[in-house]
Structures are given as C-alpha cells and as structure tokens.
Amino acid sequence: MRLQELQITKTLCLMLLPLVRKTIITTLSDGQHRTLAVKETGVPIRTMITWGVDGSAQLVTDRRGSRSLKDDLDISGFKNTSNVAAIARILYLLDTRGFTPYAVINSGAATSSVSDVVLFEYFKSKSETIIDLNKLVSRVRDSVRDLSISSKVLNVLVIEFQKVNETDAQEFWHRLSNGITQIYNDPIIVLRKRLSDNAKSKINRLSPTVEAALIIKTWNYYMRGETVGTLKFSCGGAKPEKFPEIYNPYVIEENYA
C-alpha cells in the first residue's frame, strides 16, 4: 500500500476515467464522483491517493457504518429485500453459528452482533439457495396468512422442515393451509384450530416461542403418524416443558418431544 498526495487535474482524470467506467469495484474504491466532477468542470482538486488497497475496501467505504443488509440488497438490485435479508440472517445463524431453532426465534439482540458486511458476503456465497428459500417461505406465508403465524417462526420452521424432507414439508404446510383431512384427531387440523383461535383473539395471544413449540410438536406427531386430541406447551410455571426438537425419521436421534 502506498500513499501519495496529488493534484487531480482534467488530464489525470482522463487517465483514471477508464478505471471508473470499467473496474470501479476493484480499482477505484472511493472518489468516483469527485473524479467525474473534475472531468466535467476542469477544476483541479488536491486529494490523497492510496495505491494497493484491497478491492473489498469499497464495501466498507460505501457503507459508512450504517448500511443494513437490506440496503446492500436494494443497491444490488434484488427484490423483496426485507424478506430475503431475514432469510439470509436466519440461515446464517442456523448453519454457520450453530443456533438451534429456539435460539434463533428467541435471539433478539443477539443477532445484532452479526456484522451486515459478513451477512452480505454470506448472502453472495449462498444467494441462489437464499432466494429459493425466500420464494418458498412467501408461498407458505400466503397459504397460511389467516393463521397469523409470527414471521420469524414461519421463516425458521419452513427452512428447518424443508431440511428434513421437501415432500413431507410441502404436505404439512398444504394440510395446515386447507384444513382438509380424513384422519380423526389429525394433529395438523388440531393445530390449525388452535392457531386460528389465536389469530382471532385480542388477549392472551401465543408468544412466538409457544407458537413455534406447538408447530414443532405437530410436525413430530405428523411425522410419526400419531393422532392427538389437544395441543399444549408450557414454557413457564412449576413444570416448564423443554422446547421440542424437530423430529427427523431419516436420521437416528433421541429425546424428541
């Protein structure tokens, strides 16, 4: 890296301009507007030029410390950036930080320690997967909109159920959305009624933690082929329940709730 103070004149600007036009990301990390202004006006300016800076420095320069992942996605031309950013953050926490679904749903301020610069780099490495997951979550959200499921809960559980088995997950959300079954005490229909009642209630609404626990319990019953008359989960009181793990019959694990 080398520092040099130069007076940028119209002649020097014309030398730099091809870099601005063709390799702005990797060559001229900052000062593009000033350089173009010199070209247009012919007015020289004095500035400090640093040679040999890594191309990734532009991301830091442009961010000014206040740009969110959504902002980066907006600038990059992506659509539905709020949802895409949320999916990217959740997937990063689940797959890179080793968070459990419970930890992500209840993370709150803990996720603020994840740099948006890091998340943007993660998004670029997993962009196709994240965009596909966002489309899937959007379809599920539209199909169960009347149940008013917490956005974070739905995001996390659509991702996690999809990991277990795509076909099983698709059938689970389909049955939850239409409420049609020929099975007596079908756990999915029991869940639908519980969530529907909760959506209509103005008091004592289910917390995201309880909501997620009930959905996971239902998934576990569904995957085991079991029926159930009622769905309950107690996260407090004298005998609080352990938050259920997601049952995956395709691997050998123990202690599912």
URCOR-V112647 format. One record per residue. PHI is phi as a letter, one per 40 degrees, with the letter a starting at -180 (NA if undefined). PSI is psi in degrees with one decimal (* if undefined). OMEGA is omega as a letter, one per 40 degrees, with the letter a starting at -180 (NA if undefined). Layout:
BEGIN
phi | psi | omega
PHI | PSI | OMEGA
PHI | PSI | OMEGA
END
This chain:
BEGIN
phi | psi | omega
NA | 136.3 | a
b | 132.8 | i
b | 140.4 | i
a | 132.3 | i
c | 126.8 | a
b | 156.1 | i
c | 114.6 | a
c | 113.1 | i
b | 176.8 | i
c | -35.0 | a
c | -46.5 | i
c | -35.8 | i
c | -40.3 | i
c | -27.4 | i
c | -35.0 | a
c | -23.6 | a
d | -42.1 | i
d | -32.1 | i
c | -37.6 | i
c | -41.9 | a
c | -35.4 | a
b | -34.5 | a
b | 43.0 | a
d | -33.4 | a
c | -39.2 | a
b | -9.3 | a
b | -52.5 | a
b | 97.6 | a
c | -26.6 | a
a | 157.8 | i
g | 14.6 | a
c | -42.9 | a
c | -40.7 | i
c | -41.8 | a
c | -43.2 | i
c | -33.4 | i
c | -39.5 | i
c | -41.5 | i
c | -43.7 | a
c | -36.4 | a
c | -25.7 | a
g | 5.8 | a
c | 121.3 | a
c | 152.5 | i
b | 155.7 | i
b | 137.0 | a
a | 165.7 | i
b | 126.9 | a
b | 132.1 | i
b | 123.2 | i
c | 146.3 | i
g | 15.6 | i
c | 137.8 | i
c | 143.2 | a
d | -27.3 | a
c | -12.8 | a
c | -24.5 | a
c | -36.6 | a
c | -42.9 | i
c | -42.4 | i
c | -47.0 | a
c | -31.0 | a
c | -35.6 | a
f | 21.6 | i
g | 3.5 | a
b | 3.1 | a
c | 133.8 | i
c | 170.4 | i
c | -39.6 | i
d | -42.4 | i
c | -44.7 | i
c | -40.4 | a
c | -38.4 | i
d | -47.5 | a
c | -33.2 | a
c | -4.0 | i
g | 14.0 | i
c | 159.3 | i
b | 162.7 | i
f | 46.3 | a
c | -28.3 | i
c | -46.7 | a
c | -41.7 | a
c | -42.3 | i
c | -39.8 | i
c | -42.8 | i
c | -42.8 | i
c | -43.3 | a
c | -44.9 | a
c | -45.7 | a
c | -37.5 | i
c | -45.1 | a
c | -39.7 | a
c | -45.1 | a
c | -28.0 | a
b | -41.8 | a
c | -9.6 | i
g | 22.9 | i
c | 145.1 | i
c | 163.2 | i
d | -41.4 | i
d | -43.3 | a
c | -38.8 | i
c | -45.5 | a
c | -32.1 | a
b | 14.9 | a
c | -43.9 | i
f | -120.8 | a
c | -18.9 | a
c | -31.6 | a
c | -14.8 | a
c | -17.7 | i
c | -9.2 | i
c | 117.9 | a
c | 137.0 | i
c | -25.5 | i
c | -44.8 | i
c | -43.1 | a
c | -36.6 | i
c | -39.4 | i
c | -39.3 | i
c | -42.8 | i
d | -44.3 | a
c | -31.9 | a
c | -19.1 | a
b | 24.5 | a
d | -43.2 | a
c | -44.5 | i
c | -45.0 | a
c | -42.4 | i
c | -40.5 | i
c | -41.5 | i
c | -38.4 | i
c | -39.9 | i
c | -41.8 | i
c | -47.4 | i
c | -40.3 | i
c | -40.7 | i
c | -44.4 | i
c | -43.6 | a
d | -43.0 | i
c | -36.2 | a
c | -25.5 | a
b | 24.5 | a
d | -32.9 | a
c | -13.3 | a
c | -7.4 | i
f | 44.9 | i
c | 137.2 | i
d | 136.2 | a
d | -44.8 | a
c | -41.2 | i
c | -47.0 | a
c | -44.1 | i
d | -49.5 | a
c | -46.2 | a
c | -31.4 | i
c | -44.1 | i
c | -47.5 | a
c | -40.1 | i
c | -35.6 | i
c | -34.2 | i
c | -33.4 | a
c | -55.7 | i
a | 124.3 | a
c | -43.0 | a
c | -46.1 | i
c | -42.6 | a
c | -42.8 | i
c | -43.1 | a
c | -38.4 | i
d | -52.0 | a
c | -33.4 | i
c | -46.5 | a
c | -34.5 | i
c | -34.2 | a
c | -39.8 | a
c | -17.3 | i
g | 21.1 | a
b | 128.5 | i
a | 158.4 | i
b | 10.4 | a
c | 126.4 | i
c | 132.6 | a
f | 40.3 | i
c | 122.0 | a
c | -30.5 | a
c | -37.6 | i
c | -37.3 | i
c | -42.7 | i
c | -43.1 | a
d | -44.0 | i
c | -40.4 | a
c | -43.7 | a
c | -35.7 | i
c | -43.8 | i
c | -40.0 | i
c | -39.7 | a
c | -30.9 | a
c | -17.1 | a
c | 144.2 | i
b | -7.4 | i
b | 158.7 | i
f | 44.7 | i
c | 149.6 | i
c | 138.4 | i
c | 159.1 | i
d | -35.6 | i
c | -47.7 | i
c | -41.8 | i
d | -47.4 | i
c | -41.9 | a
c | -42.1 | i
c | -39.8 | i
c | -41.3 | i
c | -42.2 | i
d | -42.4 | i
c | -42.8 | i
d | -43.4 | a
c | -43.6 | i
c | -45.1 | a
c | -44.4 | a
c | -24.1 | i
c | -7.0 | a
g | 29.2 | a
b | 156.6 | i
b | 164.1 | a
a | 142.3 | a
c | -38.7 | a
b | 160.9 | i
b | 125.6 | i
b | 152.7 | i
a | 127.8 | i
b | 116.0 | i
b | 4.2 | i
a | -165.0 | i
g | -166.2 | a
c | -32.6 | a
b | 73.9 | i
c | 144.1 | i
c | 150.2 | i
c | 137.5 | i
c | 130.1 | a
c | 146.1 | i
c | 154.4 | a
c | 120.8 | a
c | 129.8 | i
b | 103.0 | a
c | -7.4 | a
c | -2.6 | i
b | 158.8 | a
c | 110.0 | i
b | 166.7 | a
b | 165.8 | i
g | 37.9 | i
c | 145.0 | i
c | * | NA
END
